[in-house]
Amino acid sequence: MKNLTFEKTNEVLTKHGWVEFYDSVGDGWAGILDSAISQMEAFTQSHNLGYKITCIKEKWAGLRIYADVFGDATDEMREEFYQILLEAECLSLETCEYTGEPGEEFIHGFWRKTISPAHAEELGFRKPKRAEVFTFKGNFN
């Protein structure tokens, strides 16, 4: 069984100017995180705005990026910026946090993880029953 690792995640964060070691988001989501930060950087630069990420973590089996945009942002600009965060979250709910391969939500006790079926079996996770399902699949249209 492969343990959750953070090397790729920390390479992404270093690339984007973070200097501290981060151990809350597994390497399987590093590509999603890199894409989201790159999109935030491009968006804010193209609109002469700034942004600040205050927290990156796994919560309820998904990637959470807490960030804010600042400057003379209109409501429409803010909505477009936050859409980047929502898209990353939704992608993480379909991606194994360990490997980056397709994943789905599994539970073990009170813990929820988006992982591949192989990892779920090895870690003792199971598919949630209908009443236990708690995932958001947004519509980006």
Solvent accessible surface area in square Angstrom, and as a share of the most:
residue,aa,sasa,rsa
1,M,104,0.46
2,K,99,0.42
3,N,116,0.60
4,L,45,0.23
5,T,55,0.32
6,F,43,0.18
7,E,123,0.55
8,K,122,0.51
9,T,0,0.00
10,N,20,0.10
11,E,101,0.45
12,V,17,0.10
13,L,1,0.01
14,T,95,0.55
15,K,135,0.57
16,H,30,0.14
17,G,59,0.57
18,W,54,0.19
19,V,147,0.85
20,E,110,0.49
21,F,141,0.59
22,Y,30,0.11
23,D,88,0.46
24,S,45,0.29
25,V,0,0.00
26,G,0,0.00
27,D,15,0.08
28,G,9,0.09
29,W,0,0.00
30,A,6,0.05
31,G,53,0.51
32,I,21,0.10
33,L,0,0.00
34,D,33,0.17
35,S,52,0.33
36,A,2,0.01
37,I,1,0.00
38,S,45,0.29
39,Q,76,0.34
40,M,0,0.00
41,E,46,0.21
42,A,60,0.46
43,F,16,0.07
44,T,4,0.02
45,Q,141,0.63
46,S,87,0.56
47,H,67,0.30
48,N,140,0.72
49,L,23,0.11
50,G,18,0.18
51,Y,53,0.20
52,K,126,0.54
53,I,20,0.10
54,T,91,0.53
55,C,45,0.27
56,I,0,0.00
57,K,62,0.26
58,E,33,0.15
59,K,85,0.36
60,W,120,0.42
61,A,0,0.00
62,G,0,0.00
63,L,1,0.00
64,R,38,0.14
65,I,13,0.07
66,Y,89,0.34
67,A,14,0.11
68,D,70,0.36
69,V,2,0.01
70,F,114,0.48
71,G,49,0.48
72,D,135,0.70
73,A,18,0.14
74,T,65,0.38
75,D,114,0.59
76,E,131,0.59
77,M,48,0.21
78,R,77,0.28
79,E,128,0.57
80,E,94,0.42
81,F,0,0.00
82,Y,83,0.31
83,Q,55,0.24
84,I,17,0.09
85,L,23,0.11
86,L,60,0.30
87,E,58,0.26
88,A,5,0.04
89,E,36,0.16
90,C,10,0.06
91,L,95,0.47
92,S,0,0.00
93,L,8,0.04
94,E,88,0.40
95,T,20,0.12
96,C,0,0.00
97,E,1,0.00
98,Y,19,0.07
99,T,48,0.28
100,G,37,0.36
101,E,96,0.43
102,P,115,0.72
103,G,14,0.13
104,E,62,0.28
105,E,16,0.07
106,F,11,0.05
107,I,5,0.03
108,H,93,0.41
109,G,66,0.64
110,F,206,0.86
111,W,172,0.60
112,R,36,0.13
113,K,31,0.13
114,T,0,0.00
115,I,0,0.00
116,S,10,0.06
117,P,75,0.47
118,A,64,0.50
119,H,19,0.08
120,A,2,0.02
121,E,144,0.65
122,E,103,0.46
123,L,59,0.29
124,G,45,0.43
125,F,31,0.13
126,R,109,0.40
127,K,123,0.52
128,P,24,0.15
129,K,136,0.58
130,R,229,0.83
131,A,105,0.82
132,E,49,0.22
133,V,85,0.49
134,F,115,0.48
135,T,46,0.27
136,F,104,0.43
137,K,122,0.52
138,G,23,0.22
139,N,121,0.62
140,F,84,0.35
141,N,177,0.91
